[in-house]
Amino acid sequence: MKDYIEERAVALALYIIENKATVRSAAKKFSVSKSTVHKDITDRLAVIDGRLCRRVGSVLAENKAERHLRGGMATKEKYRKLHDI
C-alpha cells in the first residue's frame, strides 16, 4: 500500500474519532468520496492499526445508531423553514 494512502487512512480515523464525525463530513473535509473514506477506515486501517480501526468503528456504530434522529431533525428543520417563508 502506498504511504499517502496509509497516512490518509490514519488521518481520517483520527478526524472521525476526535470530532465524532460522519463518513460524509469526513469525506467533505478530506475532499474524497464517501466510498474512499469507508474503504480506508474499514479495510485499510485494519491492516495498518487494528486498535485504531476498532476505535473508529465504535464512533461509526454510534453514528449509525443515531442517523435516524439526525434525519428526523433535518426534515423538521426543512418544514420549519418552509413554514416561515
C-alpha positions as CSV (number, residue, x, y, z in Angstrom):
1,M,0.0,0.0,0.0
2,K,1.3,3.5,-0.8
3,D,2.4,5.7,2.0
4,Y,0.0,8.5,1.3
5,I,-3.0,6.1,1.4
6,E,-1.9,4.8,4.8
7,E,-1.4,8.4,6.1
8,R,-4.8,9.4,4.7
9,A,-6.5,6.4,6.4
10,V,-4.9,7.2,9.8
11,A,-5.8,10.9,9.4
12,L,-9.4,10.1,8.5
13,A,-9.7,7.8,11.5
14,L,-8.3,10.4,13.9
15,Y,-10.5,13.1,12.5
16,I,-13.6,10.9,12.9
17,I,-12.7,9.9,16.4
18,E,-11.8,13.5,17.6
19,N,-14.8,15.1,16.0
20,K,-17.3,12.2,16.2
21,A,-17.7,13.0,12.5
22,T,-19.8,11.1,10.0
23,V,-18.3,9.4,6.9
24,R,-20.0,12.1,4.8
25,S,-18.4,15.0,6.8
26,A,-15.0,13.3,6.8
27,A,-15.2,12.9,3.0
28,K,-16.0,16.5,2.5
29,K,-13.2,17.6,4.8
30,F,-10.6,15.5,3.0
31,S,-12.0,16.0,-0.5
32,V,-12.5,12.3,-1.2
33,S,-15.6,10.2,-1.8
34,K,-17.6,8.5,0.9
35,S,-16.6,5.2,-0.6
36,T,-12.9,6.1,-0.2
37,V,-13.4,7.0,3.4
38,H,-15.3,3.8,4.1
39,K,-12.7,1.7,2.4
40,D,-9.9,3.5,4.2
41,I,-11.3,3.2,7.7
42,T,-12.7,-0.4,7.4
43,D,-10.3,-2.4,5.2
44,R,-7.1,-0.5,5.0
45,L,-7.0,0.7,8.6
46,A,-7.5,-2.8,9.9
47,V,-4.2,-3.8,8.3
48,I,-2.4,-0.6,9.4
49,D,-3.6,-0.3,13.0
50,G,-6.3,-2.7,14.3
51,R,-6.7,-0.8,17.6
52,L,-7.4,2.5,15.8
53,C,-9.8,0.6,13.5
54,R,-11.8,-0.6,16.5
55,R,-12.0,2.9,18.0
56,V,-13.2,4.5,14.7
57,G,-15.6,1.5,14.3
58,S,-17.3,2.4,17.6
59,V,-17.8,6.0,16.5
60,L,-19.3,4.8,13.2
61,A,-21.6,2.4,15.0
62,E,-22.8,5.3,17.2
63,N,-23.4,7.5,14.2
64,K,-25.3,4.7,12.5
65,A,-27.5,4.2,15.6
66,E,-28.3,8.0,15.7
67,R,-28.7,8.6,12.0
68,H,-32.5,8.3,12.1
69,L,-32.6,11.0,14.7
70,R,-30.4,13.4,12.5
71,G,-32.7,12.6,9.5
72,G,-35.8,13.5,11.5
73,M,-34.3,16.7,12.8
74,A,-33.3,17.7,9.2
75,T,-36.8,17.1,8.0
76,K,-38.3,19.0,10.9
77,E,-35.9,22.0,10.1
78,K,-36.8,21.8,6.4
79,Y,-40.5,22.1,7.1
80,R,-40.0,24.8,9.7
81,K,-38.1,26.9,7.1
82,L,-40.8,26.3,4.5
83,H,-43.5,27.3,7.0
84,D,-41.6,30.5,8.0
85,I,-41.4,31.7,4.4
